Amino acid sequence: MISPEHYLMLSLALFTIGVIGVLTRRNVIIILMSIELILNAVNINLVAFSRLYGDVNGQVFAIFIITDAAAEAAVGLGIILAFFRNRETLLADEMDLLKW
Amino acid sequence: MNAPLPYFLDHIWLIPLFPLATAAVMLFYGRRLKNSMVNYLCVGSVFLSFIYSFGAFLQLTAMPAAERTAIKILFEWIPAGPYHMLNGRISNFLADWGFQLDPLSAVMILVVTGVGFLIHVYSTGYMAHEGGYYRFFGYLNLFMFSMLMLVLANNLLLLFVGWEGVGTCSYLLIGFYFHKKSASDAGKKAFIVNRIGDAGFLLGIFLTSALLGTIRFAEIGPALAAGHFALGDPRIVAIALLFFVGATGKSAQIPLYVWLPDAMEGPTPVSALIHAATMVTAGVYMVTRTNAIYQLAPAAMAVVAVIGAITAIFAASMGVVQNDIKKVLAYSTISQLGYMFLALGVGAFAAGIFHLMTHAFFKGLLFLAAGSVIHALSGEQDMQKMGALSGKIRKTYRTMRIATLAIAGVPPLAGFFSKDEILAHAFEYSHVLWLIGWITAGMTAFYMFRLLFLTFHGQSRVDHEVEHHIHESPNSMLVPLMILAVLSVIGGWIGIGGRFEKFLEPVIAGAAQSPLEAARPAAASSTEAALMIASVAVAFTGIALAWFLYLKRTDLPAKIAKSLNGFYDLVFHKYYVDELYDAMFVNRAKDLGLALGAFDRNVIDGAGVNGAGWLTRFVSKVSMWWDTWIVDGSVRLGSFLVYCLGFVSKFLETGYVQNYMLLIVVGLIGVLAYYFYLAHHVIH
């Protein structure tokens, strides 16, 4: 029997992998992919608790997030593409235009 | 006078207006007019004035003797309102633009317009080849206007307008050749010297207004009677003396006579019209016009008589040694004016005006004839370079001879009658004054015949080039000479038997009652005859002496001059009066000007203007320092502090997104840890 704790553990693992990926990887595309992992960790939580409490709202919310993630990926990739055209780099530590 | 005035008397205000109109045309449009047009307009307007004057004169004489006063008030000129008189009463100050014709002003306008017209005609010939022809006639007509205003005015203030007008025209005409420095200097001198007299006259007008409450001539007599002033009231004497100060300026008496000899720089017709016949007699006219005041001031009368007598002999002595033909005539004019004032001073107002009239004839003629001589000699004025001209310019010579005889006092010419009358009155007043006048008469005869002999007789001393060009003047110049010559002969006859005196009697206040006149019958006719013979004798003595010295023994004058070395020099240099005035007043005035200039430069400019500038600069420097260091300093200090703060905090901003993200995660973990801590330890 798979209990809610299992789902939470999976979700926690995914979330942690995602956060570490965002913080440590230099390639912007990988950072974007890590953000997707974080979002999906949230989705797993939502679906798990929706199933636990028999309420469909959680699943509806998960679908919204998936849609949102798709849109976000499109916009994010667009920005990255535009940025690459200007600076010929995808490395986050070279994106320091905000620096003093 | 209720009955309407006859035409000419009702239109006396037109008499000054004709010359004014043409003067305006000349001065505004004259440049575009041809000389012939200028002649028609200017001479014509003066002739028209003469016609109107003559008509007014005839209509005036047609009236009964006692009523011979025509007053025409055009409008109220200065209705200045009420003021307190000296006696505390309220009076209304009022000056009309009004005209008054009585026997006195009738004589004056006839002389002014008559002689003026002749001199205008003469000028058309004399000035024909001069530049500024229209300007000359414009000034001349403006002068005629002013002079006629002067003699026709019905109050003191309007008289003063004419008085100043003639002064201005005199200035303009003396300086007519303005490119010559001596001429423009002479004009200025005349103007400034006259200012001194005018100041006195103006004060006199103020005092009259304050004391009598009126400035109308017609009301002065009644006001004096109503005021019950004592004979010799000091205030009346003050008015009379102040008026006389004005008269000494305008009529060239001691001490203000110095401008008249210099005024000869002007064209000769100007000398004839202004500085012999009309303007310089304005003082005589004015004193006669205000004789009601003078008759209450015996002290002032005495001053007038003494100044007149001294001026007469003093100027005559200077006339004796002058070599410039016009200067001789100028000193002669001063001397004759002195005669007139002598007459006024001894109370013989009519005799003074009589001499004024005859003098206008023969002195006008003398100047015009001298102008004709100068014209013939291409501008030569020095008598030492003349001589033997009688055959070459015969007509000029004859007219001048008549004028010379007239001024010398040879009967039956004009000068004899008027001069004799003055001397007779002077004899009654004071034997000393008579003696001075008598000697002056002899000197007059002497220097006038000296002039005549040096100019027309003896050997010719004319320069050779000039001699070829000697020519008689054109008819336009000769005809006025002849008319004036006739007047110089017959002009005195109207005075025979006291007719002239009788004619003027209504104007001379209380002529019958005056103490001086009362003494008149005392002078026996035998005395009068003796005086007459004496004056004729002295005239002939003067003539004979001149003949002896300048025709018979021409070497003598130089010897006499040498033997009288110091004295001759003194007289020749006009007693150094000009130098004395320069030293006493002119240079002192200049010094004052220089001192004021230095004061301006050093104190006003230096301490005042520059000081204020320095102070402003100093204040602005201080405030600049304040601005730079305090105001700007505080602003910059603020910005510096912000900068320091920013310098420290900027190291937080790495610009790496992941750094920020890490901080967010650390912060989130910190916050969560804090709440977990709270949940586990604080709440339980």
Chai-1 contact restraints between the chains, C-beta under 6 A:
chainA,res_idxA,chainB,res_idxB,connection_type,confidence,min_distance_angstrom,max_distance_angstrom,comment,restraint_id
A,V22,B,M661,contact,1.0,0.0,6.0,A-B,restraint_1
A,L23,B,Q658,contact,1.0,0.0,6.0,A-B,restraint_2
A,L23,B,M661,contact,1.0,0.0,6.0,A-B,restraint_3
A,L23,B,L662,contact,1.0,0.0,6.0,A-B,restraint_4
A,A92,B,V657,contact,1.0,0.0,6.0,A-B,restraint_5
A,A92,B,Q658,contact,1.0,0.0,6.0,A-B,restraint_6
A,D93,B,Y656,contact,1.0,0.0,6.0,A-B,restraint_7
A,D96,B,G655,contact,1.0,0.0,6.0,A-B,restraint_8
A,L98,B,G655,contact,1.0,0.0,6.0,A-B,restraint_9
A,K99,B,G655,contact,1.0,0.0,6.0,A-B,restraint_10
A,W100,B,K650,contact,1.0,0.0,6.0,A-B,restraint_11
A,W100,B,E653,contact,1.0,0.0,6.0,A-B,restraint_12
